[in-house]
């Protein structure tokens, strides 16, 4: 005879529910971010956190054999989580697994085709299975986010739902004009407000921001860029002014921003990338070798912040910009917090952050960037001054250079602080690349590099608690004939670079290495630097703890 437990489904369910009340709530501490409708799922990885599945987005890079997939989840306010990643690539077991940045000291347990590890705080990680850590290697980007604090909610007095404008949230209809009208309406409200994008896909061309408006893109929502060049139209510009063509434009705007835990996917490569757009027809777009003569005038950028005050980027995943991702010019008080920039590999001119004009008071914190080109580029010439820039707790995974200053267009730069920044790769050049004379490009046949930056000043650069890993070069400082003063590397660790460092210049003041380690050894003399491949004609000094 069957027991009543087996025979009565209602009783069985009641008993199971009563037991569940006595157990800890499953998955209560972790919040996986949902995929937007139709998002392509990874063919290479499966991720769980505390046993709960986390969606892994597929992101091909060079071709179908190269990928840099990504997954995101929110950490609990306190305590550890246990992460398991399973490789789906082929039948081979995981033999080696490297989790970067190395400075975080995360060493996974390997079991068959899976690896596992604990996290006790938010981290942005690059994970390599059976591959050496490099920019060329496929891998997984895993974003363990801090919990969102006081996000706006539909129904709040200052929150406007974009769906009130009857937009198509399936991504099939271009909604540029409707989105821009909604932004204008919110800006016109007393005190402005928040334009809220709930889960869905919103197809748009150029979005023009206005003062006192924040776009909030919720988890599971994506604003997808149009693949048509004509959908990005610059307003009329003064003679000689470069057009403001971008996915999102802040021009003469105050107190505005883009926030949320969703995504803006410009889909810029290959559809909008200037290097493979059709020729302009006048025979002037390309050289006889097929190179683009003036890429800077043709590209559609990701995000332009021009002549603004108090602009905030927070929380978002910014995917696949067609051209320079974020350009900040003549702006005061710009911040990017918990921003993840993920571009396609094999796509030059996709810099993460470019600073020009007279720009001051910049904070970039707790963020990540994967770019083919430079991560932070400074330009504008001697009529420009960029000052008070802080980059804190940033993970840098790039091919070319992390900090690029030069090419004949360096601005004056004062008070630059990199604190807790992890340079994972800089395969093509250097983590810190300052090139004020053409020396680096001499003999390389690169005409764009044959320019000097003259009459500028660089003062008070500090690199603190920062790590430089093995893939690429670490330091190239060419001060040319201009003053370079108050440069400090403090509590930094350097691995073994793939190309030697160089420090030179007629007016380079002594560069201080304070409590710096190279390959695990504290550096206290020029002899040690030379032994580790440094060439220098400018002075260096040392301080270290006894």
C-alpha positions in Angstrom: 0.0 0.0 0.0 1.3 3.4 -0.9 1.8 5.9 1.9 -0.3 9.0 2.0 3.0 10.9 1.3 3.4 9.2 -2.1 -0.3 9.2 -2.9 -1.3 12.7 -2.1 0.5 15.3 -4.3 -0.9 18.2 -2.4 0.4 16.8 0.9 3.8 16.1 -0.7 4.0 19.7 -1.9 3.0 21.1 1.5 5.7 19.1 3.3 8.4 20.1 0.8 7.4 23.8 1.2 7.5 23.5 5.0 11.0 22.0 4.8 12.1 24.7 2.5 11.2 27.4 5.0 13.7 25.9 7.4 16.6 26.0 4.9 18.6 29.0 3.8 17.0 30.8 0.8 18.6 29.3 -2.3 20.4 31.8 -4.5 19.3 34.7 -2.4 22.7 36.4 -2.3 23.5 36.4 -6.1 21.6 38.3 -8.8 22.4 37.1 -12.3 21.7 39.7 -15.0 19.1 38.5 -17.5 19.9 38.2 -21.1 17.9 40.5 -23.5 15.5 38.6 -25.8 17.3 36.6 -28.4 20.8 37.2 -27.0 23.3 34.8 -28.5 24.4 32.3 -25.9 28.1 31.3 -25.5 29.2 28.1 -27.2 32.3 28.0 -25.1 31.4 28.5 -21.4 28.8 27.7 -18.8 28.9 29.7 -15.5 27.2 29.1 -12.2 27.5 31.2 -9.0 26.4 29.5 -5.8 24.9 26.9 -8.1 22.7 29.4 -9.9 23.1 29.7 -13.7 24.5 32.9 -15.1 23.8 33.7 -18.8 27.0 33.9 -20.8 26.8 36.1 -23.9 28.6 35.1 -27.1 31.0 37.7 -28.5 33.1 36.6 -31.5 36.2 38.6 -32.1 38.4 37.8 -35.1 36.3 34.9 -36.5 34.4 31.8 -35.3 37.5 30.4 -33.7 38.1 33.4 -31.5 35.8 34.7 -28.9 35.7 36.9 -25.8 32.4 36.0 -24.2 31.0 37.8 -21.2 28.8 37.2 -18.2 27.6 39.5 -15.3 26.0 39.1 -11.9 25.6 41.2 -8.8 27.5 40.3 -5.7 25.8 40.2 -2.3 26.4 43.1 0.1 28.8 40.8 2.2 30.1 37.3 2.2 31.6 35.0 -0.4 30.2 33.4 -3.5 31.4 30.3 -5.2 32.0 30.5 -9.0 32.1 27.5 -11.3 33.0 27.9 -15.0 32.8 24.9 -17.4 34.6 24.8 -20.7 32.4 23.7 -23.6 35.0 24.2 -26.3 35.9 20.5 -27.0 36.3 17.2 -25.2 39.7 18.2 -23.7 39.9 18.7 -20.0 41.1 22.0 -18.5 44.9 21.6 -18.0 45.8 25.3 -17.2 43.6 28.2 -16.2 44.8 31.8 -15.6 42.6 34.3 -13.9 43.7 37.9 -14.5 44.5 40.4 -13.0 47.2 38.4 -11.4 47.3 41.0 -8.6 44.0 39.7 -7.3 45.6 36.3 -6.4 42.7 34.1 -7.6 43.9 30.6 -8.2 41.1 28.3 -9.3 40.6 24.6 -8.5 40.6 22.6 -11.7 38.4 19.5 -12.1 38.0 17.9 -15.5 36.4 20.5 -17.8 35.5 22.9 -14.9 37.3 25.4 -12.7 36.0 26.9 -9.5 37.0 29.7 -7.1 35.5 32.0 -4.4 35.0 35.7 -4.6 34.4 37.9 -1.5 34.1 41.3 -3.3 33.2 42.7 -6.8 35.8 41.9 -9.4 36.2 42.3 -13.2 38.1 39.2 -14.4 39.6 37.8 -17.6 39.8 34.0 -17.6 41.9 32.0 -20.0 41.5 28.2 -20.4 44.5 26.2 -21.7 45.9 29.5 -23.1 48.6 31.9 -22.0 47.2 35.2 -20.9 47.5 37.5 -23.9 45.4 39.8 -26.0 45.4 37.3 -28.8 44.0 34.5 -26.6 40.3 33.7 -26.4 38.8 33.9 -23.0 35.9 34.8 -20.7 35.1 38.2 -19.3 33.4 37.7 -15.9 31.9 40.8 -14.3 31.1 40.3 -10.6 29.3 43.6 -9.9 28.6 45.5 -6.7 24.9 45.5 -5.7 23.0 48.4 -7.2 22.2 51.1 -4.7 18.8 52.9 -4.8 18.1 52.5 -8.5 15.2 54.4 -10.0 11.9 52.6 -10.2 9.0 52.9 -12.5 6.3 54.8 -10.6 8.7 57.2 -9.0 7.7 60.8 -9.5 10.7 61.8 -11.6 10.8 58.5 -13.7 9.3 58.4 -17.2 8.9 55.0 -18.9 10.0 55.1 -22.5 7.2 52.6 -23.2 4.7 55.4 -22.6 5.9 56.6 -26.0 4.6 53.4 -27.7 8.1 52.5 -28.9 8.9 49.1 -30.3 11.0 47.1 -27.7 11.7 44.2 -30.0 14.5 46.0 -31.9 12.7 45.8 -35.3 11.8 49.5 -35.6 14.2 52.5 -35.6 13.1 54.6 -32.7 15.7 57.5 -32.9 13.2 60.3 -33.2 10.9 59.0 -30.5 13.7 58.5 -28.0 15.1 62.0 -28.6 11.6 63.5 -28.2 11.2 61.7 -24.9 14.6 63.1 -23.8 13.4 66.6 -24.7 10.2 66.1 -22.7 12.0 64.9 -19.6 14.5 67.8 -19.8 11.6 70.2 -20.0 10.1 68.9 -16.7 10.8 70.9 -13.6 14.1 69.5 -12.3 14.4 67.0 -15.2 14.2 63.3 -14.5 15.0 59.8 -15.5 14.0 58.2 -18.8 13.6 54.5 -18.0 14.2 51.7 -20.5 12.7 48.4 -19.1 13.8 45.0 -20.5 13.7 44.8 -24.3 15.6 45.9 -27.4 15.5 49.5 -28.6 16.9 50.2 -32.0 18.3 53.8 -32.4 20.6 56.0 -34.4 22.2 59.1 -32.8 20.8 59.9 -29.3 21.1 63.5 -28.4 21.2 64.1 -24.6 19.9 67.2 -22.9 20.4 68.8 -19.5 19.0 67.3 -16.3 18.2 63.9 -18.0 19.5 60.5 -17.1 18.9 57.5 -19.3 18.4 54.4 -17.1 18.8 51.1 -19.0 17.6 48.3 -16.8 19.1 44.8 -16.6 17.7 42.8 -19.6 17.4 46.0 -21.7 19.7 46.9 -24.6 19.8 50.0 -26.7 21.1 48.7 -30.0 22.8 51.0 -32.5 21.6 51.2 -36.1 24.0 49.6 -38.6 23.4 52.5 -41.1 25.9 55.3 -41.2 23.1 57.8 -42.3 21.3 57.4 -38.9 24.1 59.3 -37.2 23.9 62.9 -38.1 26.0 65.7 -36.7 24.5 69.1 -36.0 26.0 72.0 -38.0 29.5 72.7 -36.8 31.7 75.9 -36.9 34.2 76.0 -39.7 37.0 73.6 -39.0 35.0 71.9 -36.3 34.9 68.1 -36.2 31.4 66.6 -36.5 29.6 65.2 -33.5 28.5 61.9 -34.9 28.1 59.3 -32.2 25.7 56.8 -30.6 25.1 59.2 -27.7 26.0 62.9 -27.8 26.2 65.2 -24.8 26.8 68.7 -26.3 26.6 71.8 -24.1 24.8 69.7 -21.5 24.8 69.8 -17.7 23.7 67.4 -14.9 23.0 64.4 -17.2 24.2 60.8 -17.7 23.6 57.2 -18.7 23.1 54.6 -16.0 21.8 51.2 -15.2 22.7 47.5 -15.4 21.7 47.0 -19.0 23.7 47.4 -22.3 24.3 49.8 -25.1 25.4 47.8 -28.1 26.5 50.0 -31.0 27.2 47.0 -33.2 29.9 49.2 -34.6 32.1 46.5 -36.1 32.0 45.7 -38.9 28.9 47.6 -40.1 30.0 51.2 -39.1 33.7 50.8 -38.8 35.3 53.5 -40.9 38.2 51.4 -42.3 35.8 49.1 -44.2 33.1 51.6 -45.2 32.9 52.2 -49.0 35.3 54.8 -50.5 34.0 58.3 -50.6 34.3 58.3 -54.4 36.7 61.3 -54.7 39.8 59.1 -54.6 41.0 60.9 -51.5 39.8 58.5 -48.8 42.6 56.0 -49.1 46.3 56.0 -50.0 47.8 54.0 -52.8 48.4 51.2 -50.3 44.7 51.2 -49.3 45.2 52.9 -45.9 42.6 55.3 -44.7 44.0 58.8 -45.1 41.8 60.6 -42.5 40.1 58.1 -40.3 39.4 60.8 -37.7 36.9 62.7 -39.9 34.9 59.7 -41.0 34.1 57.5 -38.0 30.9 57.3 -35.9 32.0 57.5 -32.3 30.4 55.8 -29.3 29.9 58.6 -26.8 30.8 62.3 -27.1 30.9 64.6 -24.1 31.6 68.1 -25.4 31.5 71.4 -23.5 29.6 69.9 -20.6 29.4 69.9 -16.8 28.5 67.1 -14.4 28.1 64.1 -16.7 27.9 60.6 -15.2 28.2 57.2 -16.7 27.4 54.4 -14.3 26.9 50.7 -14.3 26.4 50.0 -18.0 28.0 47.5 -20.4 29.1 49.5 -23.4 29.6 47.1 -26.3 31.2 47.4 -29.8 31.7 51.1 -30.5 32.4 51.8 -34.1 35.1 54.3 -33.3 36.5 56.1 -30.3 34.3 54.9 -27.5 34.2 57.9 -25.1 35.5 61.3 -26.1 35.5 64.0 -23.4 36.4 67.5 -24.5 36.2 70.9 -22.8 34.3 69.4 -20.0 34.2 69.8 -16.2 33.3 67.0 -13.8 33.0 63.7 -15.8 32.7 60.4 -14.1 32.5 56.8 -15.2 31.8 54.3 -12.4 31.3 50.5 -12.8 31.5 50.9 -16.6 32.5 47.9 -18.7 33.7 48.8 -22.2 34.0 45.7 -24.5 34.9 46.2 -28.1 35.7 43.8 -30.9 39.3 42.7 -31.3 41.0 43.5 -34.7 39.4 47.0 -34.7 41.7 50.0 -34.4 40.6 53.5 -33.4 38.3 52.1 -30.7 40.0 53.9 -27.7 38.1 53.6 -24.4 38.5 57.2 -23.2 39.9 60.2 -25.1 40.5 63.5 -23.3 41.1 66.8 -25.1 40.5 70.5 -24.9 40.4 72.1 -21.5 39.0 69.3 -19.5 39.2 68.9 -15.7 38.0 66.9 -12.8 37.6 63.4 -14.2 37.0 60.2 -12.2 37.0 56.7 -13.7 36.6 54.1 -11.0 35.8 50.4 -10.6 35.7 49.9 -14.3 37.0 47.7 -17.2 38.0 48.1 -20.8 38.8 45.7 -23.6 40.0 47.7 -26.7 42.2 47.0 -29.7 43.6 50.6 -29.6 44.5 52.8 -26.7 42.6 52.8 -23.4 43.3 56.4 -22.3 44.4 58.8 -25.0 45.2 62.5 -24.4 45.5 65.0 -27.2 44.7 68.6 -28.2 48.1 70.4 -28.5 49.5 73.1 -26.3 46.3 75.1 -26.4 44.6 72.3 -24.4 45.0 71.5 -20.7 43.7 68.3 -19.2 44.0 68.2 -15.4 42.9 66.4 -12.3 42.2 62.9 -13.8 41.9 60.0 -11.4 41.6 56.4 -12.5 41.0 54.0 -9.6 40.5 50.2 -9.4 40.5 49.7 -13.2 41.2 46.6 -15.2 42.9 47.3 -18.5 42.9 44.6 -21.2 44.1 46.2 -24.5 46.2 45.6 -27.5 48.0 48.9 -28.2 48.7 51.2 -25.2 46.9 51.9 -21.9 48.0 55.5 -21.7 48.8 57.2 -25.0 50.2 60.7 -25.1 51.9 62.2 -28.2 51.6 61.8 -32.0 52.4 65.5 -32.2 49.2 66.5 -30.4 49.9 66.1 -26.7 48.1 68.6 -24.5 49.3 70.0 -21.2 48.5 67.4 -18.5 48.6 68.1 -14.8 47.6 65.9 -11.8 47.1 62.4 -13.2 46.6 59.6 -10.7 46.3 55.9 -11.5 45.5 54.0 -8.3 44.9 50.3 -8.1 45.0 50.0 -11.9 45.8 46.5 -13.3 47.4 46.5 -16.8 46.8 43.0 -18.0 48.0 43.4 -21.6 49.5 46.0 -23.8 50.7 43.7 -26.5 51.5 46.1 -29.3 53.1 48.9 -27.3 53.3 50.0 -23.6 51.1 50.5 -20.6 52.5 54.0 -20.2 53.4 55.4 -23.6 54.4 59.0 -23.8 55.9 60.0 -27.2 56.7 63.7 -27.5 59.3 63.3 -30.3 59.1 61.0 -33.3 61.9 58.8 -31.9 59.6 55.7 -31.5 58.5 55.7 -35.1 61.9 56.6 -36.7 62.5 54.0 -39.4 59.1 52.4 -39.1 57.6 54.1 -42.1 54.6 55.4 -40.1 54.1 59.0 -41.2 51.5 59.8 -38.6 54.1 59.2 -35.9 56.6 61.6 -37.4 55.5 64.6 -35.4 56.7 66.3 -32.2 54.7 67.7 -29.4 56.3 71.0 -28.5 55.7 73.6 -25.9 53.6 71.5 -23.5 54.0 70.6 -19.8 53.4 67.3 -18.0 53.4 67.5 -14.2 52.4 65.3 -11.3 51.8 61.8 -12.7 51.4 59.1 -10.0 51.0 55.4 -10.5 50.1 53.8 -7.1 49.3 50.2 -6.1 49.4 49.3 -9.8 50.4 46.1 -11.5 52.0 45.7 -15.0 51.7 42.1 -16.3 53.8 40.3 -18.9 52.0 40.8 -22.2 53.5 43.9 -23.8 55.7 46.7 -22.7 55.5 48.7 -19.4 57.0 52.1 -19.7 58.1 54.3 -22.6 58.6 57.9 -21.7 60.0 60.2 -24.3 59.8 63.8 -23.0 61.4 65.3 -26.1 62.4 68.9 -25.3 59.5 69.5 -22.9 59.4 69.4 -19.1 58.2 66.2 -17.5 58.1 66.7 -13.7 56.9 64.8 -10.6 56.5 61.3 -12.0 56.1 58.6 -9.3 55.7 54.9 -9.5 54.8 53.8 -5.9 54.0 50.3 -4.6 53.8 49.0 -8.1 54.6 45.5 -9.4 56.1 44.8 -12.8 56.2 41.4 -14.5 58.5 40.4 -17.3 57.7 42.6 -20.3 57.9 41.5 -23.9 59.8 44.7 -24.9 62.3 46.8 -23.0 61.3 50.0 -21.3 62.8 53.4 -22.1 63.0 56.8 -20.4 64.5 59.7 -22.2 64.1 63.5 -22.7 66.1 66.7 -22.2 63.9 68.1 -19.4 62.7 64.9 -17.6 63.0 65.5 -13.9 64.1 62.5 -11.8 61.4 59.8 -12.0 60.8 58.2 -8.6 60.5 54.4 -8.1 59.2 54.0 -4.6 58.7 50.5 -3.2 58.6 49.0 -6.7 59.1 45.4 -7.5 60.2 43.9 -10.8 59.8 40.1 -11.0 59.3 40.0 -7.2 62.4 41.9 -6.3 62.4 45.4 -4.8 64.2 47.8 -7.1 66.8 50.0 -5.5 69.3 50.9 -8.2 69.8 51.8 -11.8 71.8 48.6 -12.2 68.7 46.6 -11.4 66.6 48.5 -13.9 69.2 48.0 -16.6 69.3 44.3 -15.8 65.6 44.1 -16.4 65.8 45.8 -19.8 65.4 49.4 -19.0 67.2 52.0 -21.2 67.3 55.5 -19.8 69.0 58.8 -20.5 66.9 60.7 -18.0 67.4 60.5 -14.3 65.7 58.1 -11.9 65.7 57.9 -8.2 64.6 55.2 -5.7 63.0 54.9 -2.3 62.1 51.7 -0.6 61.0 50.4 2.8 63.8 49.1 5.0 
